[in-house]
C-alpha cells in the first residue's frame, strides 16, 4: 500500500509535468529602426511584464505604405493583429476594410485623447504626435535660425538637405511655406508654397539624403536640414552638440501615428488588451520620455525637460492641416514639385 508521503510525491511530480498556461502571441507591425527599439523598451516590455500570459512580437517594416502593403497581402488570412502607421495611410486601410474600430469598447483611454488624435473615417486612434523642424550644424551655423526663410539664404548654397515630395517632409514643408505666404487652403492649391520651395531649391544638395538627413547634418555634409522632431531630438542627443533643433517662428504641421486593430487578427482579445495599454497615460508618457514623440493622451505626465523638446508646449503653433484631404491632391503637388522645384536644385 502506498504511503501518504509517496502519494504526495507522485501528485507533486504529476503537477510539475503539467504544461504552463498557454501564452497568447500578439503580432504588431510597425516602423523599423529606432522606433522599434525605443517602443519595445518603453511600451512592449513593461506590458509583457504586467501580462505574462501575452507575448507581443514586433515585426518591423520601413514605412506606412509598406505596412499597408503587408496587411493587404494578408487580408484573406491575417497574420498580424496590430498596425502602427501614419494617419492618412490608416484612412486608406480603413476604407479597404482592414481594421476594426478602436473605440471606448476597446479602451476607456480613448476618452482621454486629444481630439486631434481621432479623424473621421479612420478606425484607429493616434498614439503619437510629431512635427516638422529645422536642424542645423552648430559648427557651420553659429546663430540659430529663427525662420524657415533661412533655407533660402544664398550663404547655404549646396548646404541644405531634406526629403522631397511625395514624402511627407516635402509635402508638409510646402504647406507650411504656403501658409506663411498667405495661402489659405492647401487642398485647393499650394502655389505660394511651390514658389517658396523654388527659391529654396538652388540651395539643396539632396532631396534624398542617405542614409538620412540627420547624420548628414551632424557630419557637416550639409548645414541645414528639415526633419521630424522626434528623430531630430534623438540625433541631437548623440551628436555631441553638433546638431541642434529649432521650431521656426512661422510654425509647423502636426503628424499623427495611429494604432490600428487588424480585422480578424489571430490574437483577438489579447490584441485589444495591448491597444488599451498603448493608449494609457503611463505607456504614452514612457514613450515620449524615450523618443520625444508627443503623447496623444492628455493625462500623460511628461517631465518638463522632455516636454520642452516635443510639440506638447507648441500645439498652438501648429498649422491646421487635413492630411486625409491633402492625400487626395498629393500626386498633383508632387507633379508641381517635379516641374517647378526639383529642376532648380543644384
QUIBELCOR-V294401 format. One record per helix or strand. SS is the DSSP state (a for helix, b for strand). FROM is the first residue (numbers start at 1). LEN is the number of residues. If there is no record, write none. Layout:
# QUIBELCOR-V294401
{{SS;FROM;LEN} {SS;FROM;LEN}}
This chain:
# QUIBELCOR-V294401
{{a;4;14} {b;24;8} {a;34;17} {b;54;8} {a;64;10} {b;82;5} {a;87;9} {b;99;2} {a;108;5} {b;113;1} {a;115;3} {b;125;13} {a;148;5} {a;154;3} {b;160;2} {a;168;13} {a;191;11} {b;204;3} {a;213;6} {b;224;5} {a;229;10} {b;243;4} {b;252;11} {a;269;10} {a;281;11} {b;294;2} {b;297;1} {a;304;4} {a;312;6} {b;318;2} {a;323;5} {a;330;11} {a;342;3}}
